[in-house]
Amino acid sequence: MTLLFFFLLGALCSWPMQRLIVQLPADVLAGTDLETPPTTSGAANEPAPASGTAQSQQIARIMPLAVCNGLLWAGCAWHWPELPTAVCWALFASGLLALSVIDWQTTLLPDALTQPLLWLGLLGSAAHLIDTPLEQSVWGAAIGWGGMWVVAQTYARMTGKEGMGAGDFKLLAALGAWLGPWALLPLVFLASLSGAAVGLWLQARQRLHQGLYVPFGPFLAAAGLLLAFTGHGLFFDLLSH
């Protein structure tokens, strides 16, 4: 019964999520989110459909999001039996899902989502709603942001090109706040491996044109969700064998 309730609640939450997915990139591109520089335009700038088909198109767009978010909420209720903890991780999962969709469509990771996700992780740790101790949560956020910044600056100096945006730093900082510093290495490894595989697959199918790239945010989010459920100990156990 609890799993069904969480599934329905997660599906209902997809309606405001859909509005955020459409509105936040438009706000960034309009310059209202000044800390996230616009890099490209996306679905947010598309003209509104005709009134006769608007409702059916909206339902068609939101159904996959509703099912996916409902399953994530149900999964959190199953994995974390305590209600406050389950709700906390369900919000974490919804935030990552929304960021993944936005980044894939527009290559933007808005501060309006990454920063609340970071603070929610720190507050959840301080309130003992998640297993990550507060000290590790703070170190995870600091190392997540700083480590990614160092990698990006090194890549930019060596190649003369930017490999990732500041949104990726903030997303990794948020993931570090939730998962702790020890999860960052397997997280970045899994995200890089899966991102490279998808990029090569798209390039082989000629769906990735020259000059374009696969956004990194969705792969960071997917790896973060995986490690939230499995823990990072399995990764280090595999390395030790």
C-alpha positions in Angstrom: 0.0 0.0 0.0 2.8 2.4 0.9 4.6 1.7 -2.5 1.4 2.4 -4.4 0.8 5.6 -2.4 4.4 6.8 -3.1 4.0 5.9 -6.8 0.8 8.0 -7.1 2.3 10.8 -5.2 5.4 10.8 -7.4 3.3 10.8 -10.5 1.3 13.8 -9.2 4.5 15.6 -8.5 5.4 15.3 -12.2 2.9 18.1 -13.1 4.8 20.9 -11.3 8.1 19.2 -12.4 7.0 19.6 -16.1 6.3 23.3 -15.5 9.8 23.7 -14.0 11.4 21.8 -16.9 9.8 24.2 -19.4 10.1 27.4 -17.4 13.5 27.3 -15.8 15.5 27.1 -19.1 13.4 30.0 -20.4 14.3 32.0 -17.3 18.0 31.2 -17.8 18.0 32.2 -21.4 16.0 35.4 -20.5 18.8 36.3 -18.1 16.9 36.0 -14.9 19.1 33.2 -13.6 22.4 35.2 -13.9 24.7 32.6 -12.3 24.0 30.0 -15.0 25.3 31.3 -18.4 23.1 30.5 -21.4 24.8 28.1 -23.8 22.1 27.1 -26.2 18.4 27.4 -26.8 16.0 24.4 -26.4 12.4 23.4 -26.2 11.6 26.3 -23.9 11.7 28.6 -26.9 9.4 26.6 -29.1 6.1 28.2 -30.0 3.0 27.2 -28.1 0.9 24.6 -29.9 -2.6 25.4 -31.1 -5.2 25.4 -28.4 -7.1 22.4 -29.8 -4.1 20.1 -29.4 -2.3 21.7 -26.4 -4.0 19.5 -23.8 -3.3 16.2 -25.6 0.3 17.1 -26.4 0.8 18.1 -22.7 -0.5 14.8 -21.5 1.6 12.9 -24.0 4.7 14.7 -22.8 4.0 14.3 -19.1 3.1 10.6 -19.1 6.7 9.2 -19.3 7.8 11.7 -16.7 4.9 10.8 -14.4 5.6 7.1 -14.7 9.4 7.5 -14.2 9.0 9.8 -11.2 6.3 7.5 -9.7 8.7 4.6 -10.0 11.5 6.6 -8.4 9.3 7.6 -5.5 8.1 4.0 -5.0 11.7 2.8 -5.2 12.7 5.2 -2.4 9.8 4.0 -0.2 10.9 0.4 -0.7 14.6 1.1 -0.1 14.2 3.5 2.9 11.3 2.3 5.0 11.2 5.3 7.3 8.8 7.9 5.9 10.8 11.1 6.5 13.9 9.5 5.0 12.0 8.1 2.0 10.5 11.5 1.3 13.9 13.1 1.5 15.4 10.7 -1.0 12.3 10.9 -3.2 12.9 14.7 -3.5 16.5 14.0 -4.3 15.5 11.6 -7.1 12.9 14.1 -8.5 15.5 16.9 -8.5 17.9 14.7 -10.4 15.3 13.6 -12.9 14.2 17.2 -13.6 17.9 18.3 -14.0 18.6 15.4 -16.4 15.7 16.3 -18.7 16.6 20.0 -18.7 20.3 19.3 -19.4 19.6 16.8 -22.1 17.2 19.2 -23.9 19.0 22.5 -23.4 22.5 21.7 -22.0 21.6 23.9 -19.0 21.7 23.0 -15.3 19.7 25.9 -13.6 20.9 27.2 -10.2 17.2 27.2 -9.2 17.4 23.4 -8.9 21.1 22.6 -8.2 21.4 25.0 -5.3 18.2 23.8 -3.4 19.4 20.2 -4.0 22.7 21.0 -2.4 21.1 22.7 0.6 18.5 19.9 1.0 21.4 17.4 1.2 23.2 19.4 3.9 20.0 20.0 5.9 19.0 16.4 5.6 22.4 15.3 6.9 22.2 17.8 9.8 18.7 16.6 10.7 19.8 12.9 10.4 17.3 12.2 7.7 20.0 10.7 5.5 22.8 8.4 6.5 25.6 10.7 5.4 27.1 12.4 8.5 27.2 16.2 8.3 31.0 16.4 8.2 31.1 14.1 5.2 28.2 16.0 3.6 30.2 19.2 3.8 33.4 17.7 2.5 31.5 15.9 -0.2 30.0 19.3 -1.4 33.4 21.0 -1.2 35.4 18.3 -3.0 32.6 17.8 -5.6 32.7 21.4 -6.6 36.4 22.0 -6.3 37.5 18.7 -7.9 35.4 19.3 -10.9 36.6 22.9 -11.2 40.2 21.7 -11.2 39.5 19.1 -13.9 37.7 21.6 -16.1 40.3 24.3 -15.7 43.1 21.8 -16.5 41.2 20.6 -19.6 40.6 24.2 -20.8 44.2 25.2 -20.4 45.4 22.1 -22.2 42.9 22.2 -25.1 41.8 25.8 -25.3 38.2 24.6 -25.1 35.7 24.4 -22.2 34.8 20.8 -21.4 32.0 21.4 -19.0 30.0 24.3 -17.5 29.6 25.6 -14.0 26.3 23.7 -13.7 28.2 20.4 -13.7 30.3 21.6 -10.7 27.2 22.6 -8.7 25.5 19.3 -9.5 28.5 17.3 -8.4 28.6 19.4 -5.2 25.0 18.6 -4.5 25.6 14.9 -5.1 28.6 15.1 -2.8 26.4 16.6 -0.1 24.0 13.7 -0.3 26.4 10.8 -0.8 29.6 12.0 0.8 33.2 12.4 -0.5 33.9 8.7 -0.9 31.2 8.3 -3.4 32.6 11.0 -5.8 35.3 8.8 -7.4 32.9 5.9 -8.4 30.3 8.5 -9.3 32.5 10.4 -11.8 33.9 7.1 -13.1 30.5 5.7 -13.8 29.2 8.9 -15.3 32.2 9.3 -17.6 32.1 5.7 -18.7 28.3 5.8 -19.5 28.5 9.2 -21.1 31.4 8.2 -23.4 29.5 5.0 -24.4 26.3 6.9 -25.2 28.3 9.6 -27.1 30.1 7.0 -29.2 26.8 5.2 -29.9 25.1 8.5 -31.0 28.1 9.3 -33.2 28.1 5.9 -34.8 24.5 6.4 -35.7 25.3 9.9 -37.0 23.0 11.5 -34.4 25.7 13.5 -32.9 26.9 16.2 -35.3 30.3 17.7 -35.3 30.7 20.4 -32.7 28.0 19.1 -30.4 28.4 17.0 -27.3 26.5 14.8 -24.9 25.5 16.7 -21.8 27.3 15.3 -18.7 24.5 16.2 -16.2 22.2 13.2 -16.9 25.0 10.8 -16.5 26.1 12.3 -13.2 22.5 12.2 -12.0 22.0 8.5 -13.1 25.3 7.5 -11.4 24.2 9.4 -8.2 20.9 7.6 -8.1 22.6 4.3 -8.6 25.0 4.9 -5.8 22.3 6.2 -3.5 20.6 2.8 -3.8 23.6 0.5 -3.9 26.2 2.4 -1.9 29.8 3.0 -3.1 31.3 0.1 -1.2 30.7 -2.3 -4.1 32.9 -0.2 -6.4 35.9 -0.3 -4.0 35.3 -4.0 -3.4 35.6 -4.6 -7.1 38.8 -2.6 -7.3 40.3 -4.5 -4.5 40.0 -7.9 -6.3 
